[in-house]
């Protein structure tokens, strides 16, 4: 039985380099009020991580990069409301 293989992506967007790492799905924990999470790409920065987009195993890298760039536009570069 094989374990989960973490993937890493470094994406240059708007002249900045962003580091994303995939994490395996997590079961929920009702006692700690934590919901279940699917396998997900996370943005790593300054010792913190933020969930970005669901991980799709076997998805082409260029399409994954495009989805991550869309997420950056909507979450990191979006104007404040």
ABEGO torsion letter per residue (X at the ends): XBBBBBBBBBBBBGGBBBBBBBBBBBBBBAAAGBBBBBBBBBBBBGGBBBBBBBBBBGBBAAAAAAAAAAAAAAAAABBBX
